[in-house]
């Protein structure tokens, strides 16, 4: 009462909870819950004890019944023995009575009475009627054996009876009535035995030994075809049970489950083939049935692999598919020793699935390559020994994150492949690697600044967070692409396509390190050629945007304007003691000199790349002059006054470009041909305007000597400005003044040797970067 009163006192205070409410709440959650659980546990304990008691009592009842059955069997055997003894006793009694009657007949009458003889004969027939017929006895014996399921004894009895009565197997016409009825009864017992043997074979839990005995019995009974069908059915059922038992474990072994399934299927096929040979022999009919059955099982295997496969674009799906090929083809090679060839069928069934898995995985890889463009790139040195790319980075070339990520993507794909997958899908894999590299090149192209980006190009590059703006960054991207295409990617491919063992069969393999079993040397060389073509695309884009950035100002005006050849210093440059090329070509010389210095640092050890890149840059300049119609329209304009000095200056500029390439060691036939074509066109254009080239132009040697002298002078002036800051150099993307005045010597690179950093000898035909334009 006091407690309730206290609670009533606190009713007005809503934030205070009475103690009784707290006790009721927590007591219900603890004591009541525990008591309920205890009561349930006690009930469960009683139920378990009752179940154990029932099982024990039933087991005892089963033992008791078994003992009673054994006792009944013993009693039946004793009863049978007793009946047999009584039959023998009755037979002896009948025989004794017959003898007594014969003796009595002889003693009582010498002349036999006809009626008495008739009675005696009837009695004799009656007495001998109970004698057992061997055929009836045999049938009864077989019935007993079949009832007792003594199959082996029944089989032996039937075989013995067929040997005693060959007519039982005789298919001739017109048998006697007695033989026909007995044959019918005999065949009925034989059919009953066949049914029992079939029942044994169809039992799910029959052991292998019992199955073999039952099949052998069917063969002896002339049911070989039926027995062979039962053999295939029994092993097929066992195979399905094994697969069903393994399927729940596939989630734990998602990459190797295909090897286990293949092991189950092909080991069963091998076992069936062996058992069939032991039981049925090597009859072609049975072998054909095995082949048909095995083909159905292999089709089911492939269907099951597809059904439980992971997502087709995942690496685990590619790995499991490769393991499936490896394991299945290995088993097929073992079965070939048994005369069974399933390799072609297996590849026909698996090829669409493997192709789809490869497509989806390389699609995933291409998406990853595209995603690289979303991440900010940074320049890293080549991994040192022990790093993740130790095997695939032999050079000292500076390597970007994009190259490392690309090779990680490739390595992730190639690591999933097995030798058999490579053997049968090598060409497809190479083509998809080539497509992946093309996607990588396109990503690098998007990272390069465009000379005059239109809307489409801008739209493609909006998602690029990293842009290679400086010479060093752009050359690093080029060097990365070259290293990937020329070293890393071929090295990764050669590792998986070369034979894994040290065997040197078939002439020891090709010189390219590619095993003849995977792809031919022709295919590999063609693949390398396509890689170089992709590199050429990247190189050409770089050269085009680099040169166009030099030629055009940010306002879109061309610095290489033909009007500069209309304002000569005099009538003839020949009398000029120190002729120099036009200011834009002096700036071009400085630009190439600066780029050669940067390339010497960035592309260290890659002299061929430097030469080919610089050669392509000079070629791009000359190609622009040759193809730019606006440039030539100025000379063809009748309102413009042409001067001989303009023609001389133009030819000097062209010879200056050639000598730049020669001095740098990257001269090419294309540059010479294009320069000759420009000079010929210029002479023709000026001749058409009334200027005689014979009088206006000195000898060709003069232009060559003047160009060389200009290069020497510019390089000497460069050496005088060695201590200039790098920021004062002519940058790739800085605007050059469009002033018409003759500039002072442009500040360039550090030393005279910087421009000759690529001067390692002439290169008539580039090896790695091929010139597509002729």
C-alpha positions in Angstrom: 0.0 0.0 0.0 2.8 2.3 0.8 4.4 1.6 -2.5 1.2 2.4 -4.4 0.8 5.5 -2.5 4.3 6.6 -3.2 3.7 5.9 -6.9 0.5 8.0 -6.8 2.5 10.8 -5.3 4.8 10.8 -8.3 2.1 10.5 -11.0 2.3 14.2 -11.8 6.0 13.8 -12.6 6.2 12.2 -16.0 10.0 12.0 -16.1 10.1 9.7 -13.1 9.6 5.9 -13.6 8.2 4.0 -10.6 10.4 1.2 -9.2 7.6 -1.3 -9.7 7.4 -0.6 -13.4 11.1 -1.1 -13.7 11.0 -4.4 -11.9 8.1 -5.7 -14.0 9.8 -4.7 -17.2 13.2 -6.2 -16.5 11.9 -9.1 -14.7 9.9 -10.1 -17.7 12.9 -9.8 -19.9 15.2 -11.8 -17.6 13.6 -14.2 -15.1 10.5 -15.0 -17.1 12.4 -15.4 -20.3 14.9 -17.7 -18.6 12.2 -19.7 -17.0 10.4 -20.1 -20.3 13.7 -21.2 -22.0 14.3 -23.7 -19.1 10.9 -25.2 -19.5 11.4 -25.5 -23.2 14.7 -27.2 -22.7 13.2 -29.6 -20.3 10.5 -30.5 -22.8 13.1 -30.9 -25.5 15.1 -33.2 -23.1 12.0 -35.3 -22.4 11.3 -35.6 -26.1 14.9 -36.7 -26.8 14.8 -39.3 -24.1 11.5 -40.6 -25.4 12.9 -40.8 -28.9 16.0 -42.6 -27.7 13.8 -45.0 -25.8 11.7 -45.7 -28.8 14.7 -46.2 -31.0 16.2 -48.6 -28.5 12.9 -50.6 -28.1 12.5 -50.7 -31.9 16.1 -51.9 -32.3 15.5 -54.7 -29.8 12.3 -55.6 -31.6 14.2 -55.8 -34.9 16.8 -58.1 -33.4 14.1 -60.3 -32.0 12.3 -60.5 -35.3 15.6 -61.3 -37.0 16.2 -64.2 -34.6 12.6 -65.4 -35.2 13.1 -65.3 -39.0 16.3 -67.4 -38.6 14.4 -69.9 -36.5 11.6 -70.1 -39.0 14.2 -70.7 -41.8 15.7 -73.6 -39.8 12.2 -75.1 -39.2 11.5 -74.9 -42.9 14.7 -76.7 -43.7 13.9 -79.4 -41.1 10.4 -79.8 -42.5 11.8 -80.2 -46.0 14.1 -82.9 -44.8 11.2 -84.6 -43.0 9.1 -84.5 -46.1 11.9 -86.0 -48.2 12.4 -88.8 -45.7 8.7 -89.6 -45.6 8.6 -89.7 -49.4 11.5 -92.1 -49.5 9.7 -94.3 -46.9 6.5 -94.4 -49.0 8.4 -95.2 -52.1 10.1 -98.2 -50.4 6.8 -99.4 -49.1 5.2 -99.3 -52.6 8.1 -101.2 -54.1 7.8 -103.9 -51.4 4.0 -104.3 -51.9 4.5 -104.7 -55.6 7.1 -107.5 -55.2 4.8 -109.3 -52.7 1.9 -109.1 -55.2 4.0 -110.6 -58.0 5.1 -113.5 -55.8 1.5 -114.2 -54.6 0.3 -114.1 -58.2 2.8 -116.8 -59.3 1.9 -119.1 -56.4 -1.9 -119.0 -56.7 -2.5 -119.4 -60.4 -0.5 -120.7 -63.3 -2.9 -119.2 -65.9 -3.2 -115.5 -65.3 -6.5 -114.1 -65.2 -7.1 -111.2 -67.6 -9.0 -109.3 -65.0 -6.3 -109.8 -62.4 -3.6 -108.7 -64.9 -5.6 -105.5 -65.6 -5.9 -104.8 -61.9 -2.2 -105.4 -61.4 -1.3 -103.1 -64.3 -3.5 -100.3 -63.0 -2.0 -100.8 -59.6 1.5 -100.6 -61.1 0.6 -97.4 -62.9 -0.8 -96.0 -59.7 2.3 -96.9 -57.8 4.7 -95.6 -60.3 2.7 -92.4 -60.9 4.3 -90.7 -58.0 7.9 -91.1 -59.3 9.5 -87.7 -59.8 10.0 -86.4 -63.4 13.5 -84.9 -63.8 12.2 -81.9 -65.7 9.5 -81.2 -63.1 12.2 -81.5 -60.4 14.4 -79.1 -62.2 11.7 -76.5 -62.6 10.8 -76.9 -58.9 14.4 -76.5 -58.0 14.8 -73.3 -60.1 11.6 -71.9 -58.5 13.0 -72.5 -55.1 16.3 -70.8 -56.0 14.5 -67.9 -57.5 12.3 -67.5 -54.5 15.4 -67.6 -52.2 17.1 -65.1 -54.6 20.1 -67.5 -55.0 20.8 -65.9 -58.4 24.2 -67.5 -59.0 23.0 -71.0 -58.3 19.9 -70.5 -60.5 22.1 -69.2 -63.3 24.4 -72.2 -63.0 21.3 -74.6 -63.0 19.9 -72.9 -66.1 23.2 -73.1 -67.9 23.6 -76.8 -67.0 20.0 -77.6 -68.2 20.7 -75.8 -71.5 23.7 -78.0 -72.0 21.7 -81.2 -71.2 18.8 -80.2 -73.5 20.2 -78.3 -76.5 16.7 -78.1 -77.9 15.9 -75.5 -75.3 17.9 -73.1 -77.4 16.9 -74.6 -80.7 14.8 -72.2 -82.8 13.7 -75.0 -85.2 10.1 -75.5 -86.2 7.7 -78.3 -85.2 8.9 -79.3 -81.7 7.0 -82.0 -79.9 4.2 -81.0 -77.5 6.1 -82.3 -74.5 9.3 -80.3 -75.4 7.3 -77.2 -76.3 5.6 -77.0 -72.9 8.8 -77.7 -71.0 10.7 -75.0 -73.1 8.0 -72.5 -72.3 8.3 -73.2 -68.6 12.1 -73.0 -68.9 12.0 -69.6 -70.6 9.6 -68.3 -68.0 12.1 -69.1 -65.3 14.8 -67.6 -67.4 12.8 -64.3 -67.8 12.2 -64.3 -64.0 16.0 -64.5 -63.4 16.6 -61.7 -65.9 14.1 -59.5 -64.1 15.9 -60.2 -60.8 19.2 -59.3 -62.3 17.8 -56.1 -63.8 16.3 -55.2 -60.4 19.8 -55.6 -58.8 21.4 -53.3 -61.5 18.7 -50.6 -61.0 19.2 -50.5 -57.3 20.6 -47.0 -56.4 22.8 -48.4 -53.6 24.1 -51.5 -55.4 27.9 -51.9 -55.0 30.3 -52.2 -57.9 30.9 -55.9 -57.3 27.2 -56.8 -57.2 26.7 -54.7 -60.3 29.4 -56.5 -62.2 28.0 -59.9 -61.2 24.5 -58.9 -62.3 25.8 -57.6 -65.6 27.8 -60.8 -66.2 24.8 -62.8 -65.5 22.7 -60.9 -68.0 25.5 -61.4 -70.6 25.4 -65.2 -69.9 21.6 -65.2 -70.3 22.0 -63.6 -73.8 21.0 -60.1 -72.7 24.2 -58.3 -73.5 22.6 -55.2 -75.1 20.3 -54.8 -72.1 23.2 -55.2 -69.7 25.2 -52.6 -71.5 22.4 -50.1 -71.2 22.1 -50.8 -67.5 25.9 -50.3 -67.1 25.6 -46.8 -68.7 22.5 -46.0 -66.7 24.1 -47.1 -63.4 27.3 -45.1 -63.9 25.3 -42.1 -65.2 23.2 -42.1 -62.0 26.4 -42.4 -59.9 27.9 -39.4 -61.8 24.8 -37.2 -61.2 24.8 -38.0 -57.5 28.5 -37.1 -57.3 27.9 -33.8 -59.1 24.9 -33.0 -56.9 26.9 -33.6 -53.8 29.7 -31.3 -55.1 27.6 -28.4 -56.3 27.0 -26.8 -52.9 30.8 -26.5 -52.6 31.2 -24.7 -55.8 30.8 -21.3 -54.1 33.9 -22.0 -52.0 36.0 -23.1 -55.0 34.7 -20.7 -57.6 37.8 -20.8 -59.8 38.7 -24.5 -59.5 35.2 -26.1 -59.4 35.4 -26.7 -63.2 38.4 -28.9 -62.7 36.5 -31.0 -60.2 33.5 -31.3 -62.4 35.7 -32.3 -65.3 37.5 -34.9 -63.1 34.1 -36.4 -62.1 32.8 -36.6 -65.7 35.9 -37.8 -67.5 36.9 -40.3 -64.8 33.5 -41.8 -65.0 33.8 -42.1 -68.8 37.2 -43.7 -68.5 35.8 -46.2 -65.8 32.8 -47.1 -68.0 35.1 -47.7 -70.9 37.3 -50.1 -68.9 34.4 -51.9 -67.3 32.7 -52.3 -70.7 35.9 -53.8 -72.1 36.1 -56.3 -69.3 32.5 -57.4 -69.4 31.4 -57.0 -73.0 34.7 -56.9 -74.9 35.7 -54.5 -77.6 32.6 -54.9 -79.9 32.1 -51.8 -82.0 28.4 -51.6 -81.1 29.2 -51.2 -77.4 32.0 -48.7 -78.1 29.6 -46.6 -80.2 27.1 -46.6 -77.4 29.8 -45.4 -74.9 30.8 -42.6 -77.3 27.2 -41.4 -77.6 26.6 -41.6 -73.9 29.9 -39.8 -73.2 29.0 -37.0 -75.7 25.8 -36.4 -73.8 27.6 -36.3 -70.5 30.2 -33.8 -71.9 27.4 -31.6 -73.2 25.8 -31.7 -69.8 29.2 -30.7 -68.2 29.5 -27.7 -70.5 26.0 -26.6 -69.8 26.5 -27.0 -66.1 29.8 -25.0 -66.2 27.9 -22.1 -68.0 25.0 -22.3 -65.6 26.9 -21.9 -62.4 29.6 -19.7 -63.7 30.3 -16.3 -62.1 29.7 -13.1 -63.8 31.3 -13.4 -67.3 33.2 -10.2 -66.9 34.9 -11.2 -63.7 38.4 -12.5 -63.4 37.2 -15.6 -61.6 35.0 -16.5 -64.6 38.0 -16.3 -66.9 40.1 -18.3 -64.6 37.5 -21.1 -64.1 36.9 -21.2 -67.9 40.7 -21.5 -68.5 41.0 -24.3 -65.9 38.0 -26.0 -67.5 39.8 -26.1 -70.8 43.1 -27.2 -69.2 41.5 -30.0 -67.1 39.1 -31.3 -69.8 41.6 -31.4 -72.6 44.1 -33.2 -70.3 41.5 -35.8 -69.6 40.7 -36.1 -73.3 44.3 -36.8 -74.0 44.2 -39.7 -71.5 41.0 -41.1 -73.0 42.7 -41.1 -76.5 44.8 -44.0 -75.3 41.5 -45.9 -74.8 40.4 -45.1 -78.4 38.0 -42.3 -77.4 38.5 -38.8 -79.0 36.5 -36.0 -77.5 38.8 -33.0 -77.9 37.2 -31.6 -81.0 33.7 -32.0 -79.5 34.8 -30.3 -76.3 36.2 -27.3 -78.1 33.1 -27.0 -80.3 31.0 -26.8 -77.1 33.3 -24.6 -75.1 34.5 -22.2 -77.8 31.4 -19.9 -77.7 31.5 -19.7 -74.0 35.2 -19.0 -73.8 34.9 -16.4 -76.5 32.2 -14.7 -74.6 34.2 -14.8 -71.3 37.2 -13.3 -73.1 35.1 -10.6 -74.7 33.6 -9.6 -71.4 36.9 -9.6 -69.5 38.6 -7.5 -72.1 35.7 -5.2 -72.1 36.2 -4.8 -68.4 39.9 -4.1 -69.1 39.0 -1.4 -71.6 36.8 0.2 -69.1 39.6 0.2 -66.6 41.9 1.8 -69.2 39.3 4.5 -69.8 39.0 5.0 -66.1 42.7 5.8 -65.9 42.0 9.0 -67.7 39.9 10.1 -64.8 42.8 9.9 -62.4 45.6 12.4 -62.2 48.8 11.0 -63.6 52.2 11.5 -62.1 55.6 10.6 -63.3 57.4 7.7 -61.5 60.7 6.1 -62.1 60.9 2.6 -63.3 60.3 0.1 -60.5 63.4 -1.2 -59.0 64.3 -4.8 -58.3 61.7 -6.4 -56.1 58.9 -4.2 -57.3 55.7 -5.4 -58.9 57.0 -4.7 -62.4 60.5 -5.9 -61.9 60.2 -8.5 -64.6 58.6 -6.1 -67.0 60.8 -3.0 -66.6 64.3 -3.6 -67.8 65.1 0.0 -69.0 65.8 3.2 -67.2 63.1 5.0 -69.0 60.9 7.1 -66.8 57.5 5.4 -66.4 54.1 6.9 -65.8 51.4 5.6 -63.6 49.3 5.0 -66.7 51.8 2.6 -68.1 52.1 0.7 -64.8 48.3 0.5 -64.5 48.0 -0.7 -68.0 50.5 -3.5 -67.5 48.8 -4.4 -64.2 45.5 -4.8 -66.2 47.3 -6.9 -68.8 49.0 -9.0 -66.2 45.7 -9.6 -64.4 44.2 -10.9 -67.6 47.2 -13.1 -68.6 47.5 -14.6 -65.2 44.1 -16.1 -65.5 45.0 -18.1 -68.6 46.2 -21.7 -68.7 48.5 -23.2 -71.3 45.7 -25.0 -73.0 43.6 -21.8 -73.2 46.5 -20.0 -74.7 47.1 -22.9 -77.1 43.6 -22.8 -78.5 42.8 -19.1 -78.1 46.2 -17.5 -78.7 45.2 -15.6 -81.8 42.0 -14.2 -80.2 44.0 -13.1 -77.1 46.6 -11.3 -79.1 43.9 -9.5 -81.1 42.2 -8.4 -77.9 45.5 -7.3 -76.4 46.0 -5.2 -79.5 42.6 -3.6 -79.1 43.3 -2.9 -75.5 46.6 -1.2 -76.4 44.8 0.9 -79.0 42.4 2.0 -76.3 45.4 2.9 -74.1 46.9 4.9 -77.0 43.6 6.8 -77.4 43.7 7.6 -73.7 47.2 9.0 -74.1 46.1 11.0 -77.1 43.3 12.6 -75.1 45.9 13.6 -72.5 47.9 15.5 -75.1 46.8 19.1 -75.9 45.3 19.6 -79.3 46.5 22.4 -81.6 43.0 23.7 -82.4 40.5 21.6 -80.4 37.1 21.5 -82.0 33.9 20.8 -80.1 34.1 17.0 -80.6 37.7 16.9 -79.4 36.8 19.1 -76.5 33.9 16.9 -75.5 36.2 13.8 -75.5 38.8 15.6 -73.4 36.4 17.1 -70.8 36.7 13.9 -68.6 40.5 14.0 -68.7 41.8 15.3 -65.4 45.4 15.1 -66.4 46.8 17.0 -69.4 50.4 16.7 -70.5 51.2 20.4 -71.1 55.0 20.5 -70.9 57.5 18.9 -73.2 58.7 16.6 -70.4 55.2 15.4 -69.7 54.4 14.8 -73.4 57.7 13.0 -74.0 57.2 10.9 -70.9 53.8 9.7 -72.3 55.5 8.9 -75.6 58.3 7.0 -73.9 55.8 5.2 -71.7 53.8 4.0 -74.7 57.0 3.0 -76.5 58.2 1.0 -73.5 54.9 -0.7 -73.2 54.6 -1.6 -76.8 58.3 -2.5 -77.5 59.3 -4.1 -74.2 56.7 -4.8 -71.5 53.8 -6.0 -73.5 55.8 -8.3 -75.8 57.7 -9.6 -72.8 54.5 -10.4 -71.0 53.1 -12.1 -74.1 56.2 -14.1 -74.8 56.2 -15.5 -71.2 52.8 -17.1 -71.6 53.0 -18.1 -75.2 56.4 -19.8 -74.9 56.5 -23.5 -73.9 56.5 -23.7 -70.1 58.9 -26.7 -70.0 62.5 -26.6 -71.1 61.8 -29.0 -74.0 63.2 -27.7 -77.2 61.2 -29.7 -79.7 60.4 -28.5 -83.1 63.7 -26.8 -83.6 63.8 -25.2 -80.2 61.1 -22.6 -80.9 61.3 -19.4 -82.8 63.8 -16.7 -82.2 61.0 -14.4 -81.0 60.5 -16.5 -77.9 57.0 -17.6 -79.0 56.3 -21.3 -78.9 55.1 -22.7 -82.2 52.2 -24.5 -80.5 50.5 -21.2 -79.5 50.9 -18.8 -82.4 53.1 -18.7 -85.5 56.0 -16.4 -85.9 54.2 -14.7 -88.7 51.2 -14.0 -86.5 53.4 -12.6 -83.8 55.3 -10.4 -86.2 52.0 -9.1 -87.6 50.9 -8.4 -84.0 54.1 -6.4 -83.3 53.6 -4.5 -86.6 50.1 -3.5 -85.4 51.5 -2.3 -82.1 54.0 -0.1 -84.0 51.1 1.2 -86.1 49.3 2.3 -82.9 52.5 3.9 -81.7 52.8 5.8 -85.0 49.3 7.1 -84.4 50.3 8.5 -81.1 53.6 9.9 -82.4 51.9 11.6 -85.4 49.3 13.2 -83.2 52.1 14.6 -81.0 54.1 15.9 -83.9 51.1 17.4 -85.6 49.9 19.2 -82.5 53.5 20.2 -81.6 54.2 21.7 -85.0 50.8 23.4 -85.4 51.2 24.9 -82.0 54.5 26.4 -83.2 53.1 27.5 -86.6 49.9 29.1 -85.3 49.6 31.7 -82.6 47.0 31.6 -80.0 44.9 33.9 -82.1 45.0 31.5 -85.0 47.4 33.5 -87.1 50.1 31.5 -89.0 53.7 32.5 -88.1 55.0 30.7 -91.3 53.4 33.4 -93.5 54.5 33.6 -97.1 54.5 37.4 -96.9 57.8 37.4 -95.1 59.3 36.4 -98.5 57.9 39.5 -100.1 59.9 42.0 -98.0 63.5 41.2 -98.8 66.5 43.3 -97.7 67.8 43.7 -101.2 67.7 42.3 -104.7 70.1 39.4 -103.8 71.1 37.5 -100.7 74.2 36.1 -102.5 76.1 39.3 -101.6 75.1 39.1 -98.0 78.1 38.1 -96.0 76.1 36.5 -93.2 72.8 35.2 -94.6 70.4 33.7 -92.0 67.2 31.7 -92.4 63.9 33.4 -91.7 63.0 34.2 -88.1 60.4 31.4 -87.8 62.9 28.8 -88.9 65.4 30.1 -86.4 62.7 29.7 -83.8 62.1 26.2 -85.1 65.8 25.4 -84.7 65.7 26.6 -81.1 62.5 24.7 -80.5 64.0 21.4 -81.8 67.2 22.1 -79.9 65.2 22.5 -76.7 63.2 19.4 -77.4 66.3 17.3 -78.1 67.7 18.3 -74.7 64.5 17.3 -72.9 64.3 14.1 -74.9 67.9 13.3 -73.9 66.8 13.4 -70.3 63.4 11.8 -70.5 64.2 9.2 -73.2 67.6 8.3 -71.8 69.0 5.3 -73.5 66.3 5.5 -76.3 68.3 7.2 -79.0 66.3 5.7 -81.8 63.1 7.2 -80.4 64.7 10.6 -80.1 66.0 10.5 -83.7 62.7 9.3 -85.2 60.7 11.7 -83.2 62.8 14.7 -84.2 62.8 13.5 -87.8 59.1 13.2 -87.8 58.8 16.8 -86.4 60.9 18.3 -89.2 59.0 16.2 -91.7 55.7 17.5 -90.3 56.9 21.1 -90.8 57.9 20.5 -94.4 54.6 18.6 -95.1 52.6 21.6 -93.8 54.5 23.9 -96.1 53.9 21.6 -99.0 50.2 21.1 -98.4 49.2 24.6 -97.1 47.5 26.2 -100.1 47.1 29.6 -98.4 50.9 29.8 -98.2 51.2 29.3 -102.0 48.3 31.5 -102.8 50.4 34.5 -101.7 53.0 33.8 -104.4 50.4 33.2 -107.1 48.6 36.5 -106.3 49.2 38.8 -109.3 48.8 41.9 -107.1 51.9 40.9 -105.1 55.4 42.0 -106.2 57.9 39.1 -106.0 61.6 39.6 -105.4 64.5 37.3 -106.3 65.6 37.6 -102.6 62.3 36.1 -101.6 63.0 33.0 -103.6 66.5 32.8 -102.3 65.3 33.1 -98.7 62.7 30.4 -99.2 65.3 28.0 -100.7 67.7 28.9 -97.8 65.0 28.1 -95.3 64.4 24.7 -96.9 68.1 23.9 -97.0 68.3 25.0 -93.4 65.6 22.5 -92.4 67.5 19.7 -94.2 70.8 20.7 -92.5 69.1 20.7 -89.1 68.1 17.1 -89.6 71.6 16.2 -90.9 73.4 17.9 -88.1 71.1 16.3 -85.5 71.6 12.8 -87.0 68.0 12.2 -87.9 67.9 13.0 -91.5 65.4 11.0 -93.6 64.5 10.4 -97.2 61.1 11.9 -96.8 62.5 15.3 -95.7 64.8 15.4 -98.6 62.0 14.5 -101.1 59.6 17.0 -99.6 62.2 19.8 -99.5 63.1 19.1 -103.2 59.4 19.2 -104.1 58.9 22.6 -102.3 62.0 24.1 -104.0 60.8 22.9 -107.4 57.4 24.3 -106.8 58.7 27.6 -105.6 61.0 28.0 -108.6 58.1 27.2 -110.9 55.9 29.7 -109.2 58.5 32.5 -109.2 59.4 31.7 -112.8 55.7 32.1 -113.8 55.8 35.6 -112.2 58.7 36.7 -114.4 61.7 35.9 -112.2 64.5 34.0 -114.0 65.9 31.3 -111.6 69.1 31.0 -113.6 70.0 34.6 -112.8 68.4 34.9 -109.4 69.7 31.7 -107.8 73.3 30.8 -106.9 74.6 27.3 -106.9 73.1 24.7 -104.6 76.4 24.4 -102.6 76.0 28.1 -101.6 72.6 27.3 -99.9 74.1 24.3 -98.2 77.1 26.2 -97.0 74.9 29.1 -95.9 72.6 26.8 -93.9 75.6 25.1 -92.2 77.1 28.5 -91.4 73.8 29.7 -89.9 73.5 26.6 -87.7 77.1 27.1 -86.4 76.4 30.8 -85.7 73.1 30.0 -83.9 74.8 27.4 -81.8 77.7 29.7 -80.9 75.2 32.3 -79.8 73.4 29.6 -77.9 76.6 28.7 -76.0 76.8 32.4 -74.9 73.5 32.2 -73.2 74.1 28.9 -71.2 73.3 30.6 -67.9 69.9 31.7 -68.9 67.0 30.4 -66.8 65.0 27.5 -68.3 61.8 29.6 -68.0 63.4 32.1 -70.5 63.7 29.5 -73.1 61.2 29.3 -75.9 58.6 27.0 -74.4 56.5 24.7 -76.5 53.2 26.5 -75.7 54.4 30.0 -75.2 53.4 32.6 -77.8 56.1 33.8 -80.1 56.0 37.4 -81.1 54.8 38.0 -84.6 57.0 41.0 -85.1 58.3 41.4 -88.6 61.6 42.8 -87.4 64.6 40.5 -87.5 65.0 39.2 -84.0 68.0 38.9 -82.0 69.4 35.4 -81.6 66.8 33.4 -79.8 67.7 32.0 -76.4 67.9 28.2 -76.6 69.3 25.3 -74.7 72.3 24.9 -72.4 75.2 23.9 -74.7 76.2 23.1 -78.2 76.2 19.4 -77.4 72.5 19.5 -76.3 71.3 19.6 -79.9 73.5 16.8 -80.9 72.3 14.6 -78.1 70.6 12.4 -80.7 73.6 12.4 -83.0 74.4 8.7 -82.9 74.6 8.0 -86.6 72.3 8.2 -89.6 69.0 6.3 -89.6 67.8 5.6 -93.1 64.7 3.6 -92.0 63.4 3.7 -88.5 62.9 0.3 -86.8 60.4 0.9 -84.1 58.4 3.9 -85.3 57.6 3.4 -89.0 57.0 6.3 -91.2 53.6 5.9 -92.7 53.9 8.8 -95.1 56.1 8.4 -98.1 
